[in-house]
């Protein structure tokens, strides 16, 4: 894999993680509104959100993502 192809793959991965993180936040909010915070689905989404947060924090720690690109809470 060339350097350009590798960079493009990292960029695609970052975009996918950011999109998944945003979608998970919306799904979790919807489940909260429905009072389903103890459901297996909610817990699975929460675990997935935490994984995305971790990956985004690694990107940030290595200077590959700006602080304001994706809010990690």
N, C-alpha and C positions, 0 to 999 in steps of 0.2 A: 504494500500500500504506500503510495507516495505521500509526501508531506501535505500536499494540498487535499488529497482525498481523506487523509486522516483528520485534518482540520475541519473539513466539511462534515465528517461523521460526528465530531465533537459538537459542532454547531447544531446539527440535527438533533442530537441527544439533548442538548440544553433546551432547545425549543420544545421538544416533546415533554421533558420534565416540567418545564414552566407551564405548558398547557394542561398537563395532568394535574398539577398542583392547583391551578385555578379551578378546574372542573371538580376536583375533590372538595374544595372549600364550598362550592355551590351545593354539591350533593349533601355535604354534612349540614349546612344551614337548613336545607329543605327537610332533612330528617329531624333536626332539632325542632323546627316549627311543628312537625307532626308528632312530636313527643316520643320519638323512637330512638332515644339516645342509648338505650340498653340493648338494642337489637344487634344481631350478629353482623348485619350489613353495615351499620353505623361503625361498629368496632373495626371491621375490615377496612372501611374507607379511612378511618382515623389512623390505622397502621400504615396504610398507603401514603397518607398525607405526611406522616412523620418521616417515612422513607424519602419522599420527595424533598422535604425540608433538609434532610441530612445531605442529600446529593447537591442541592443548591448551596448549602453552606460550604461544602467542599469546593465547589466552583468559586465561591466568594473568597474562601481562605487562600486559594492559589492565585487570586487576582484575575480570574477568568470571567468574573461577573461583577458588575458595579453594585454598590449597596442599594441603590434605588431601582434596579432592574426588576426584581421580584421581591415583594415584601415577604419575609419569613417570620411567622409569628408562632 
